[in-house]
Amino acid sequence: MIERTSLREINKLLVQNANWKVLDIGCGFTAHEKAGYIADVQDFSEFYKDKKKFVQIKDKKLPFENKEFDFVIASHVIEHVEDFPFFISEIERISSQGYIELPTRLGDNLIFENVTDHIWWFVFDDTKKKLIACRRTQSLEPFLSVASGKILSDKFRESFVLELFWKNKIEFEISDEFKNDSDKKIQFFSLIKKYFSKKIRKLLSR
């Protein structure tokens, strides 16, 4: 089962279950405060040495036992993973529930760094309760830095972020439904130009 949630609800859940063994995977320097365990492909052992237990990931198979954790957080990770079906199966193996956070297609397109860093697009099918994955394409000329995108994401979170809770099974499929390489990229500055041109025409017609 996988369904929409909010980070606020996840935070409440983790507070209510303070005894849970929680892993935050692929979080870099920004581990969730309720996660007692951190895992990443990069070595952050020095950064977390006084706060949490850090484990470096060196292989595709995650270095944990079956159902070792009560809850696993994977925030802005899966879009980077080439073999994400295997990664999902590994998350399911080491825990029975967790939180997944992903950029929306809009949020993904706006940020410069995502062009080279992200491999997949994801949308959530609310009817089928399923995560739909597609190879990423760039439909919009990016114009935001990560820092600027974070400001907008904080303000308009529902437009920039998919927040998902899963239990027992993460239903997903790979599809080309949302991919169209023939589409011409939308030029941001062209949109702005049209917007102001319309505003000017309105002012002149008064």
C-alpha positions as CSV (number, residue, x, y, z in Angstrom):
1,M,0.0,0.0,0.0
2,I,1.2,3.5,-0.9
3,E,-0.7,6.7,-0.5
4,R,-0.3,10.4,-0.2
5,T,0.6,11.9,3.1
6,S,2.4,15.0,4.4
7,L,5.7,15.4,6.1
8,R,3.7,17.0,9.0
9,E,1.8,13.7,9.4
10,I,4.9,11.7,9.2
11,N,6.6,13.8,11.9
12,K,3.6,13.2,14.2
13,L,3.8,9.5,13.6
14,L,7.4,9.4,14.5
15,V,6.9,11.4,17.6
16,Q,4.1,9.0,18.7
17,N,6.4,6.1,18.1
18,A,9.7,7.4,19.6
19,N,10.9,3.8,20.3
20,W,11.0,2.9,16.6
21,K,14.3,2.2,14.9
22,V,14.3,4.7,12.1
23,L,16.7,4.9,9.1
24,D,17.2,7.9,6.8
25,I,18.8,6.8,3.6
26,G,20.5,9.1,1.1
27,C,19.9,12.2,3.2
28,G,23.4,13.7,3.0
29,F,23.8,16.4,5.7
30,T,20.1,16.8,6.3
31,A,19.0,13.7,8.2
32,H,15.5,13.6,9.8
33,E,15.8,14.5,13.5
34,K,14.0,11.3,14.5
35,A,16.3,9.0,12.5
36,G,18.8,7.2,14.7
37,Y,20.5,5.6,11.7
38,I,21.8,7.2,8.5
39,A,23.0,5.5,5.3
40,D,24.5,7.2,2.3
41,V,26.9,6.3,-0.6
42,Q,29.1,9.2,0.6
43,D,31.0,9.0,3.8
44,F,29.3,11.3,6.4
45,S,30.6,9.4,9.4
46,E,32.5,12.4,10.8
47,F,29.4,14.6,10.4
48,Y,27.1,12.2,12.3
49,K,29.6,10.7,14.8
50,D,28.2,12.5,17.8
51,K,24.5,12.3,16.9
52,K,23.5,9.2,14.9
53,K,24.8,5.9,13.7
54,F,26.1,6.2,10.2
55,V,26.5,3.3,7.7
56,Q,28.1,3.9,4.2
57,I,26.5,2.1,1.3
58,K,29.0,0.5,-1.0
59,D,26.9,-2.0,-3.0
60,K,23.4,-2.1,-4.6
61,K,22.3,-4.4,-1.8
62,L,21.7,-2.3,1.3
63,P,23.9,-3.4,4.3
64,F,21.1,-4.2,6.6
65,E,19.2,-7.3,7.8
66,N,15.6,-8.2,6.7
67,K,13.1,-6.0,8.6
68,E,15.8,-4.4,10.6
69,F,14.0,-1.1,10.8
70,D,10.6,0.0,11.9
71,F,10.5,2.9,9.5
72,V,12.7,4.0,6.5
73,I,12.9,7.6,5.1
74,A,14.0,8.1,1.5
75,S,13.7,11.8,0.7
76,H,14.8,12.9,-2.8
77,V,16.7,9.8,-3.4
78,I,14.9,7.5,-5.8
79,E,14.9,9.9,-8.7
80,H,18.8,9.5,-8.7
81,V,18.9,5.7,-8.7
82,E,19.3,4.0,-12.1
83,D,18.0,0.6,-10.9
84,F,15.2,2.1,-8.8
85,P,13.1,-1.1,-8.8
86,F,15.8,-2.9,-7.0
87,F,16.3,0.0,-4.6
88,I,12.6,-0.1,-3.8
89,S,12.7,-3.9,-3.2
90,E,15.6,-3.3,-0.8
91,I,13.6,-0.7,1.1
92,E,10.8,-3.2,1.3
93,R,13.2,-5.8,2.5
94,I,14.7,-3.9,5.4
95,S,11.4,-2.4,6.7
96,S,7.7,-2.8,6.4
97,Q,6.8,0.9,6.2
98,G,8.3,4.3,5.4
99,Y,8.2,7.7,3.8
100,I,9.2,8.6,0.3
101,E,9.6,12.2,-0.9
102,L,10.1,13.1,-4.6
103,P,10.1,16.2,-6.7
104,T,7.0,16.8,-8.9
105,R,7.7,17.1,-12.6
106,L,7.3,20.9,-12.3
107,G,9.7,21.2,-9.4
108,D,12.1,18.9,-11.2
109,N,12.1,21.0,-14.4
110,L,12.7,24.3,-12.7
111,I,16.1,23.6,-11.1
112,F,19.4,23.7,-13.0
113,E,21.1,20.9,-11.0
114,N,18.3,18.4,-11.7
115,V,19.1,18.3,-15.4
116,T,22.2,16.1,-14.8
117,D,21.4,14.6,-11.4
118,H,18.0,13.1,-11.9
119,I,17.2,10.0,-14.0
120,W,13.5,9.5,-13.4
121,W,10.2,11.5,-13.2
122,F,7.5,10.3,-10.8
123,V,3.8,11.0,-10.6
124,F,1.3,9.4,-8.2
125,D,-1.8,7.8,-9.5
126,D,-4.4,8.5,-6.8
127,T,-7.0,6.1,-8.4
128,K,-4.7,3.1,-8.6
129,K,-2.6,4.1,-5.5
130,K,0.5,3.5,-7.6
131,L,3.7,5.4,-8.2
132,I,4.3,5.9,-12.0
133,A,7.9,6.3,-13.2
134,C,9.2,7.6,-16.5
135,R,12.6,8.4,-17.8
136,R,13.2,12.0,-17.2
137,T,13.0,14.6,-20.0
138,Q,13.5,18.4,-19.8
139,S,10.3,20.2,-20.8
140,L,11.1,23.6,-19.4
141,E,14.3,25.6,-19.6
142,P,15.5,25.6,-15.9
143,F,16.1,29.0,-14.3
144,L,16.4,28.3,-10.5
145,S,19.2,27.2,-8.3
146,V,18.7,24.6,-5.6
147,A,18.6,27.3,-3.0
148,S,15.9,29.3,-4.9
149,G,13.9,26.2,-5.5
150,K,14.0,25.4,-1.8
151,I,12.4,28.8,-1.1
152,L,9.6,28.2,-3.6
153,S,9.2,24.6,-2.4
154,D,8.7,25.8,1.2
155,K,6.0,28.3,0.0
156,F,4.2,26.0,-2.6
157,R,5.1,22.6,-1.3
158,E,2.2,20.7,-2.9
159,S,3.3,21.9,-6.3
160,F,7.0,21.0,-5.9
161,V,7.0,17.8,-3.8
162,L,5.3,14.4,-3.7
163,E,4.9,13.1,-0.1
164,L,4.1,9.4,0.2
165,F,3.6,6.9,3.0
166,W,4.0,3.2,2.2
167,K,3.3,0.0,4.2
168,N,4.2,-3.6,3.3
169,K,4.4,-2.9,-0.5
170,I,5.4,0.0,-2.8
171,E,3.2,-0.3,-5.9
172,F,4.8,1.2,-9.0
173,E,5.1,0.8,-12.7
174,I,7.4,2.2,-15.4
175,S,5.6,4.0,-18.2
176,D,6.3,6.3,-21.2
177,E,3.0,8.0,-20.7
178,F,4.4,11.3,-19.4
179,K,7.4,11.4,-21.8
180,N,7.3,13.1,-25.1
181,D,10.7,13.9,-26.6
182,S,9.1,15.7,-29.5
183,D,7.7,18.5,-27.3
184,K,9.5,21.8,-27.7
185,K,11.0,23.1,-24.5
186,I,9.0,25.9,-22.8
187,Q,11.2,28.9,-22.6
188,F,10.7,30.6,-19.2
189,F,11.8,34.1,-20.4
190,S,9.4,33.8,-23.4
191,L,6.6,33.2,-20.9
192,I,7.6,36.2,-18.9
193,K,7.8,38.3,-22.0
194,K,4.3,37.3,-23.1
195,Y,3.0,38.0,-19.6
196,F,4.4,41.5,-19.4
197,S,3.4,42.2,-23.1
198,K,-0.2,41.4,-22.1
199,K,0.0,43.7,-19.1
200,I,1.4,46.6,-21.2
201,R,-1.4,46.2,-23.8
202,K,-4.0,46.4,-21.0
203,L,-2.5,49.5,-19.6
204,L,-2.3,51.2,-23.1
205,S,-5.9,50.3,-23.9
206,R,-7.2,52.2,-20.8
